[in-house]
Amino acid sequence: MPQQPQWKMALDVERCIGCHACSVACKVENQVPLGSFRTKVYYWDHGSYPQVKRDFLPALCMQCEDAPCLKACKSGALSRGADGIVRIAQHACDSHGACEKACPYGAISCQPGQIADKCDFCSHRLDVGMEPACVETCPAEVFHFGDARDPDSAYSRFMARRGHETAVLKADKGTRPAVAYRGHRVEMEAKIPEGRNHEGWSYEIETWPSLDAHFPPQRRVHWARVEPGQNITEYRPEAQGGAA
């Protein structure tokens, strides 16, 4: 009987160009709900002219061996397979959001009244011998994915060459992630929110030069009433649906 694969991933973030191809491919492939992310790329601008640098950090589910989300889920919707992937049984989800609050990586979205959603390494693609969408789409070859038990897998080959240079995110949480990173700045771990999903409405442009995981609130639109062929005749900031 063939041995069960042990799926793992390593990211060489020194190659990341911040193109968001992984985020977009993930949303399209998995029909991720509007306002949620399974994968998101974070930025950090630092240094002073002329020594200025922008670092990138793609974040996704870490498929933790000691997964806080699994412990927090009371409905039994979350489980960790023999292949190492943490998956959600949609029929069992109670939509209470305890899993989202427990995740230190911002990897789960459980909006009120909706079924929880998270990365599962594109399990439906693995079932037919394909790679996760983010891995296949990345133009910079940042993602190295494969069976850790297969010495010839892309993951195993990368770890054989670069494994001593890798580290997991937020190691102090003790979750034992299946995703490792090479070349990431530890300071950027502060960018990843805890207890809530990645911000859905913003590419966090407002915080590129900072390490703040909490972004400014979304700006409200103020409407002005305009008469055809005339200048503005009435301005009412409190109106949220005035005619144009």
Buried (B, 14 or more C-beta within 10 A) or exposed (E): EEEEBBBBBBBBBBBBEBBBBBBBBBBEBBEBBEEBBBBBBBBBEBEEEEEEEEBBBBBBBBBBEEBBBBEBBEBEBBBBEEBBBBBBBEEEBBEBBBBBBBBBBBBBBBBEEBBBBBBBBBBEBBEEEEBBBBBBBBEBEBBBBBBBBBEEBBBBBBBEEBEEBBEBBBEEBEBEBBBBBBBBBEEBBBBBBBEBBBBBEEBBEEBBEBBEBEBEEEEEEEBEEBEEEEEEEEEEEEEEEBEE
